[in-house]
Amino acid sequence: MKKYSWNYKEFFKVNNQVGQNEALDFIMYFSSSWLIYIIATIVVLWGYFKFNGSVTFWLMFLALGISVILGLFLSLIISFIWPRKRPVAVLKNIKQLIIPLQIWKSFPSDHTLISFLFALMPLYFGADFFFVLTLFLLSAVVGYGRVYVGVHYPYDIFGGFLLALIVSPLSFFLALNLVF
């Protein structure tokens, strides 16, 4: 039997849970596919109601837009520098709850990247600790769900998170300098 790295071993630990609990399968499917939209909606609504549609809200909206565009662009560049195929293209005996649209790009996880971009941006606009912590936990569930359903490795999730940590302050800075 082929020796697997930590990344593959952890992938199988998480992915092997598929099919053991129908409710957990549904939660992870939902989290890996749809929770990202809920996080984005929560952040946009929070900003709208906190800033009453003022210039600060539009600055936040601009910063979010820049962060998503820049994040996805850098994610694509990274995927060409460090190509990694999805688990379904590399490993045998994986359990899939989602069939990915493509199999050539796994690192970094774009779902995780975008979730954490939305979770981080309220920090720059004065969100309280518990709100940001809640967004972080929801984003972590998105990342975990992506491994659970069989479309990403743990390192892909970590890569998406790290990229979000780099892109979010840069996007805030760019938005601030475009407006003021």
C-alpha positions as a Markdown table, in Angstrom:
| # | Residue | x | y | z |
|---|---|---|---|---|
| 1 | Met | 0.0 | 0.0 | 0.0 |
| 2 | Lys | 1.2 | 3.5 | -0.9 |
| 3 | Lys | 2.4 | 5.6 | 2.0 |
| 4 | Tyr | 0.3 | 8.7 | 2.4 |
| 5 | Ser | 1.4 | 12.1 | 3.7 |
| 6 | Trp | -0.2 | 13.9 | 6.6 |
| 7 | Asn | -2.4 | 15.8 | 4.2 |
| 8 | Tyr | -3.8 | 12.6 | 2.7 |
| 9 | Lys | -4.2 | 10.8 | 6.0 |
| 10 | Glu | -6.2 | 13.8 | 7.5 |
| 11 | Phe | -8.2 | 13.9 | 4.3 |
| 12 | Phe | -9.2 | 10.3 | 4.8 |
| 13 | Lys | -10.0 | 10.7 | 8.5 |
| 14 | Val | -12.5 | 13.4 | 7.7 |
| 15 | Asn | -13.8 | 12.0 | 4.4 |
| 16 | Asn | -14.3 | 8.5 | 5.7 |
| 17 | Gln | -17.1 | 9.8 | 7.9 |
| 18 | Val | -19.3 | 10.2 | 4.8 |
| 19 | Gly | -22.3 | 7.8 | 4.9 |
| 20 | Gln | -22.1 | 7.1 | 8.6 |
| 21 | Asn | -24.6 | 9.8 | 9.7 |
| 22 | Glu | -27.2 | 11.1 | 7.3 |
| 23 | Ala | -27.8 | 14.3 | 9.2 |
| 24 | Leu | -24.1 | 15.1 | 9.3 |
| 25 | Asp | -23.8 | 14.4 | 5.6 |
| 26 | Phe | -26.6 | 16.9 | 4.9 |
| 27 | Ile | -25.0 | 19.5 | 7.2 |
| 28 | Met | -21.6 | 19.2 | 5.6 |
| 29 | Tyr | -23.1 | 19.2 | 2.1 |
| 30 | Phe | -25.0 | 22.4 | 3.0 |
| 31 | Ser | -22.0 | 23.9 | 4.7 |
| 32 | Ser | -19.6 | 23.2 | 1.9 |
| 33 | Ser | -22.0 | 24.5 | -0.8 |
| 34 | Trp | -24.3 | 27.1 | 0.6 |
| 35 | Leu | -22.9 | 28.5 | 3.9 |
| 36 | Ile | -20.6 | 30.8 | 2.0 |
| 37 | Tyr | -23.6 | 32.7 | 0.6 |
| 38 | Ile | -25.1 | 33.0 | 4.1 |
| 39 | Ile | -21.8 | 34.4 | 5.5 |
| 40 | Ala | -21.7 | 36.9 | 2.6 |
| 41 | Thr | -25.3 | 38.0 | 3.2 |
| 42 | Ile | -24.7 | 38.3 | 6.9 |
| 43 | Val | -21.7 | 40.6 | 6.4 |
| 44 | Val | -23.4 | 42.8 | 3.8 |
| 45 | Leu | -26.5 | 43.2 | 5.9 |
| 46 | Trp | -24.4 | 43.9 | 9.0 |
| 47 | Gly | -22.6 | 46.6 | 7.1 |
| 48 | Tyr | -25.7 | 48.1 | 5.6 |
| 49 | Phe | -27.5 | 48.3 | 9.0 |
| 50 | Lys | -24.5 | 49.4 | 10.9 |
| 51 | Phe | -23.6 | 52.2 | 8.5 |
| 52 | Asn | -27.2 | 53.0 | 7.3 |
| 53 | Gly | -26.2 | 52.8 | 3.6 |
| 54 | Ser | -23.6 | 55.6 | 4.1 |
| 55 | Val | -20.3 | 56.1 | 2.4 |
| 56 | Thr | -18.7 | 53.7 | 4.9 |
| 57 | Phe | -21.0 | 50.9 | 3.8 |
| 58 | Trp | -20.0 | 51.5 | 0.2 |
| 59 | Leu | -16.4 | 51.5 | 1.2 |
| 60 | Met | -16.9 | 48.1 | 2.9 |
| 61 | Phe | -18.7 | 46.9 | -0.2 |
| 62 | Leu | -15.9 | 48.1 | -2.4 |
| 63 | Ala | -13.3 | 46.4 | -0.2 |
| 64 | Leu | -15.2 | 43.2 | -0.3 |
| 65 | Gly | -15.4 | 43.3 | -4.1 |
| 66 | Ile | -11.7 | 44.0 | -4.4 |
| 67 | Ser | -10.9 | 41.2 | -2.0 |
| 68 | Val | -12.9 | 38.6 | -3.9 |
| 69 | Ile | -11.5 | 39.6 | -7.3 |
| 70 | Leu | -7.9 | 39.9 | -6.1 |
| 71 | Gly | -8.2 | 36.7 | -4.0 |
| 72 | Leu | -9.6 | 34.7 | -6.9 |
| 73 | Phe | -7.0 | 36.1 | -9.2 |
| 74 | Leu | -4.1 | 35.2 | -6.8 |
| 75 | Ser | -5.6 | 31.8 | -6.2 |
| 76 | Leu | -5.6 | 31.1 | -9.9 |
| 77 | Ile | -1.9 | 32.3 | -10.2 |
| 78 | Ile | -1.0 | 30.1 | -7.2 |
| 79 | Ser | -2.7 | 27.1 | -8.7 |
| 80 | Phe | -0.4 | 27.4 | -11.8 |
| 81 | Ile | 2.7 | 27.7 | -9.6 |
| 82 | Trp | 1.7 | 24.8 | -7.3 |
| 83 | Pro | -0.6 | 22.6 | -9.3 |
| 84 | Arg | -2.6 | 20.2 | -7.3 |
| 85 | Lys | -5.5 | 18.1 | -8.6 |
| 86 | Arg | -8.5 | 17.4 | -6.5 |
| 87 | Pro | -8.7 | 14.3 | -4.4 |
| 88 | Val | -11.0 | 12.5 | -6.9 |
| 89 | Ala | -8.3 | 12.8 | -9.6 |
| 90 | Val | -5.6 | 11.5 | -7.3 |
| 91 | Leu | -6.9 | 9.1 | -4.6 |
| 92 | Lys | -8.9 | 5.9 | -4.7 |
| 93 | Asn | -11.8 | 5.0 | -2.4 |
| 94 | Ile | -12.8 | 8.6 | -1.6 |
| 95 | Lys | -16.4 | 9.3 | -0.7 |
| 96 | Gln | -17.9 | 12.3 | -2.6 |
| 97 | Leu | -21.0 | 14.2 | -1.7 |
| 98 | Ile | -20.3 | 16.8 | -4.4 |
| 99 | Ile | -19.0 | 16.3 | -7.9 |
| 100 | Pro | -16.6 | 19.3 | -8.6 |
| 101 | Leu | -17.0 | 21.3 | -11.8 |
| 102 | Gln | -13.3 | 20.8 | -12.5 |
| 103 | Ile | -10.6 | 18.5 | -11.1 |
| 104 | Trp | -7.4 | 20.3 | -12.1 |
| 105 | Lys | -7.4 | 22.9 | -9.3 |
| 106 | Ser | -7.5 | 22.1 | -5.7 |
| 107 | Phe | -5.0 | 24.4 | -4.0 |
| 108 | Pro | -6.0 | 26.9 | -2.5 |
| 109 | Ser | -9.7 | 26.4 | -1.7 |
| 110 | Asp | -11.6 | 29.2 | -3.2 |
| 111 | His | -14.7 | 28.6 | -1.0 |
| 112 | Thr | -12.5 | 28.8 | 2.1 |
| 113 | Leu | -10.8 | 31.9 | 0.7 |
| 114 | Ile | -14.0 | 33.8 | 0.0 |
| 115 | Ser | -15.6 | 32.7 | 3.3 |
| 116 | Phe | -12.6 | 34.0 | 5.3 |
| 117 | Leu | -12.4 | 37.2 | 3.2 |
| 118 | Phe | -16.0 | 38.0 | 4.3 |
| 119 | Ala | -15.2 | 37.0 | 7.9 |
| 120 | Leu | -12.2 | 39.2 | 8.1 |
| 121 | Met | -13.5 | 42.4 | 6.4 |
| 122 | Pro | -15.8 | 43.4 | 9.3 |
| 123 | Leu | -12.7 | 43.7 | 11.5 |
| 124 | Tyr | -11.6 | 46.7 | 9.5 |
| 125 | Phe | -15.0 | 48.3 | 10.1 |
| 126 | Gly | -15.2 | 48.0 | 13.8 |
| 127 | Ala | -17.2 | 44.8 | 14.2 |
| 128 | Asp | -17.2 | 43.4 | 17.7 |
| 129 | Phe | -15.2 | 40.3 | 18.7 |
| 130 | Phe | -18.1 | 37.8 | 19.0 |
| 131 | Phe | -19.5 | 38.8 | 15.6 |
| 132 | Val | -16.1 | 38.2 | 13.9 |
| 133 | Leu | -15.6 | 35.0 | 15.9 |
| 134 | Thr | -18.9 | 33.7 | 14.7 |
| 135 | Leu | -18.0 | 34.5 | 11.1 |
| 136 | Phe | -14.6 | 32.7 | 11.6 |
| 137 | Leu | -16.3 | 29.6 | 13.0 |
| 138 | Leu | -18.8 | 29.5 | 10.1 |
| 139 | Ser | -15.9 | 29.9 | 7.7 |
| 140 | Ala | -14.0 | 27.1 | 9.4 |
| 141 | Val | -17.1 | 24.9 | 8.9 |
| 142 | Val | -17.1 | 25.8 | 5.2 |
| 143 | Gly | -13.5 | 24.6 | 5.0 |
| 144 | Tyr | -14.1 | 21.5 | 7.0 |
| 145 | Gly | -17.1 | 20.7 | 4.9 |
| 146 | Arg | -15.0 | 21.0 | 1.7 |
| 147 | Val | -12.8 | 18.2 | 3.0 |
| 148 | Tyr | -15.7 | 16.2 | 4.3 |
| 149 | Val | -17.5 | 16.1 | 1.0 |
| 150 | Gly | -14.3 | 15.0 | -0.8 |
| 151 | Val | -13.4 | 18.0 | -3.0 |
| 152 | His | -10.4 | 19.4 | -1.0 |
| 153 | Tyr | -7.4 | 18.4 | 1.1 |
| 154 | Pro | -6.7 | 20.0 | 4.5 |
| 155 | Tyr | -3.8 | 21.9 | 3.0 |
| 156 | Asp | -6.1 | 23.5 | 0.4 |
| 157 | Ile | -8.2 | 24.8 | 3.3 |
| 158 | Phe | -5.2 | 26.2 | 5.1 |
| 159 | Gly | -4.0 | 27.8 | 1.8 |
| 160 | Gly | -7.3 | 29.5 | 1.3 |
| 161 | Phe | -7.2 | 30.8 | 4.9 |
| 162 | Leu | -3.7 | 32.1 | 4.6 |
| 163 | Leu | -4.5 | 33.8 | 1.3 |
| 164 | Ala | -7.5 | 35.5 | 2.9 |
| 165 | Leu | -5.2 | 36.8 | 5.7 |
| 166 | Ile | -3.0 | 38.4 | 3.0 |
| 167 | Val | -5.6 | 39.7 | 0.7 |
| 168 | Ser | -8.1 | 41.2 | 3.2 |
| 169 | Pro | -5.8 | 44.0 | 4.6 |
| 170 | Leu | -4.5 | 44.7 | 1.1 |
| 171 | Ser | -8.0 | 45.0 | -0.2 |
| 172 | Phe | -9.0 | 47.3 | 2.6 |
| 173 | Phe | -6.0 | 49.5 | 1.9 |
| 174 | Leu | -6.7 | 49.6 | -1.8 |
| 175 | Ala | -10.4 | 50.5 | -1.3 |
| 176 | Leu | -9.5 | 53.2 | 1.2 |
| 177 | Asn | -7.1 | 54.7 | -1.2 |
| 178 | Leu | -9.5 | 54.6 | -4.1 |
| 179 | Val | -12.2 | 56.5 | -2.1 |
| 180 | Phe | -10.1 | 59.0 | -0.2 |
